[in-house]
Amino acid sequence: MATRVYEGLFLLDSNHYARDPSGVSGKIQEIVEKCGGEMLVSRLWAEQKLAYPIEGHRKGTYWLTYFRLDSEKQTDLNRQCHLNESILRNLVLKVDERLVETLVSHAAQGGIVSRADALEVIVEDEEEEVVEVEVEE
């Protein structure tokens, strides 16, 4: 049973979200907690027209989350998302432990950082550490 940090992007029904923003977004947190997880950050990412209709919807609301969850419970999380009528689609990705702090802090501040940018910051930090280490003979 390994507890990992995951990034979840949920495509929500814009009509449901417009009627009850806190209720619809709160359901995501309820689902994560029901599966034994801990929500780290949860925020609105975007509301926009979809590239193609999904279940008859032409507009969607994207909700970004970072949460800690036991890896064995991910199947339960996906099942709960499919049962919720407000969630049209969901994508859950495992986050590399080295990226967690950077991604969560940017999301909490309202900004979005790409995984490539976060990895670049980590690589730069590691290069600085290597430069600072001197071998004495």
C-alpha positions as CSV (number, residue, x, y, z in Angstrom):
1,M,0.0,0.0,0.0
2,A,1.9,3.0,-1.3
3,T,0.5,6.5,-0.6
4,R,1.3,8.7,-3.6
5,V,0.5,12.3,-4.7
6,Y,-1.7,12.5,-7.8
7,E,-2.7,15.3,-10.1
8,G,-6.3,15.2,-11.1
9,L,-7.9,17.2,-13.8
10,F,-11.7,16.9,-13.8
11,L,-14.0,18.1,-16.7
12,L,-17.2,19.3,-15.1
13,D,-20.6,19.9,-16.5
14,S,-20.6,23.8,-16.8
15,N,-24.4,23.9,-16.2
16,H,-24.1,22.1,-12.9
17,Y,-21.1,24.2,-11.9
18,A,-22.8,27.5,-12.8
19,R,-25.8,26.6,-10.6
20,D,-23.7,25.4,-7.6
21,P,-20.0,26.1,-7.9
22,S,-19.0,25.1,-4.3
23,G,-21.3,22.1,-4.3
24,V,-19.9,20.6,-7.6
25,S,-16.3,21.3,-6.7
26,G,-16.9,20.1,-3.2
27,K,-18.0,16.7,-4.6
28,I,-14.5,16.1,-5.9
29,Q,-13.1,16.6,-2.4
30,E,-15.7,14.3,-1.0
31,I,-14.9,11.6,-3.5
32,V,-11.2,11.9,-2.7
33,E,-11.8,11.8,1.0
34,K,-14.3,8.9,0.7
35,C,-11.5,6.9,-1.0
36,G,-9.2,7.6,2.0
37,G,-7.3,10.4,0.3
38,E,-6.2,13.9,1.4
39,M,-6.8,16.9,-0.7
40,L,-3.6,19.1,-1.0
41,V,-4.9,21.8,-3.5
42,S,-8.2,22.1,-5.4
43,R,-9.0,25.0,-7.7
44,L,-10.7,26.1,-10.9
45,W,-8.4,25.9,-13.9
46,A,-10.5,27.0,-16.9
47,E,-14.0,27.2,-18.3
48,Q,-14.0,26.9,-22.1
49,K,-15.6,25.6,-25.2
50,L,-14.8,21.9,-25.9
51,A,-13.1,20.7,-29.0
52,Y,-15.9,18.3,-29.6
53,P,-19.2,17.6,-27.8
54,I,-19.0,15.2,-24.8
55,E,-22.3,13.7,-23.8
56,G,-24.0,16.6,-25.6
57,H,-22.1,19.3,-23.8
58,R,-20.2,21.9,-25.9
59,K,-18.7,23.8,-22.9
60,G,-16.8,22.5,-19.9
61,T,-15.3,23.6,-16.6
62,Y,-11.8,22.2,-15.8
63,W,-11.0,21.6,-12.1
64,L,-7.4,21.0,-11.1
65,T,-6.5,19.1,-7.9
66,Y,-3.5,17.6,-6.2
67,F,-4.2,14.9,-3.6
68,R,-2.5,12.2,-1.6
69,L,-4.1,8.7,-2.1
70,D,-3.3,5.1,-1.5
71,S,-2.4,3.7,-5.0
72,E,-4.8,0.7,-4.5
73,K,-7.7,3.1,-4.1
74,Q,-7.3,4.8,-7.5
75,T,-9.8,2.3,-9.0
76,D,-12.4,3.3,-6.4
77,L,-11.8,7.0,-7.2
78,N,-12.3,6.4,-10.9
79,R,-15.5,4.5,-10.3
80,Q,-16.9,7.3,-8.1
81,C,-16.1,9.8,-10.7
82,H,-17.9,7.8,-13.4
83,L,-20.9,7.6,-11.1
84,N,-21.1,11.4,-10.5
85,E,-23.2,13.1,-13.1
86,S,-21.4,16.4,-12.8
87,I,-18.0,14.9,-13.8
88,L,-17.9,14.4,-17.6
89,R,-14.3,13.2,-17.7
90,N,-11.3,12.8,-15.3
91,L,-7.6,12.2,-15.7
92,V,-5.5,11.2,-12.7
93,L,-1.7,11.2,-13.0
94,K,1.0,10.1,-10.5
95,V,3.3,13.0,-9.6
96,D,7.0,12.5,-9.2
97,E,7.9,13.2,-5.5
98,R,10.5,15.7,-6.6
99,L,7.8,17.8,-8.3
100,V,5.1,17.8,-5.6
101,E,6.2,20.8,-3.7
102,T,6.6,23.0,-6.8
103,L,3.4,22.0,-8.5
104,V,1.3,22.3,-5.3
105,S,2.7,25.7,-4.4
106,H,2.0,27.1,-7.9
107,A,-1.5,25.7,-8.0
108,A,-2.2,27.1,-4.5
109,Q,-1.1,30.5,-5.7
110,G,-3.4,30.4,-8.7
111,G,-0.7,29.7,-11.3
112,I,-0.1,26.7,-13.4
113,V,3.4,25.3,-13.9
114,S,4.0,22.6,-16.5
115,R,5.7,19.4,-15.4
116,A,8.6,20.2,-17.7
117,D,9.1,23.6,-16.0
118,A,9.0,22.0,-12.6
119,L,11.5,19.4,-13.6
120,E,13.8,22.1,-15.0
121,V,13.8,23.8,-11.6
122,I,14.8,20.6,-9.9
123,V,17.5,19.9,-12.4
124,E,18.9,23.4,-11.9
125,D,18.9,22.9,-8.1
126,E,20.7,19.6,-8.5
127,E,23.3,21.2,-10.8
128,E,23.9,24.0,-8.3
129,E,24.5,21.3,-5.6
130,V,27.0,19.6,-7.9
131,V,28.8,22.8,-8.5
132,E,29.1,23.7,-4.8
133,V,30.7,20.3,-3.9
134,E,34.4,20.4,-4.2
135,V,36.7,17.5,-3.9
136,E,39.9,18.1,-1.9
137,E,43.0,16.0,-2.7
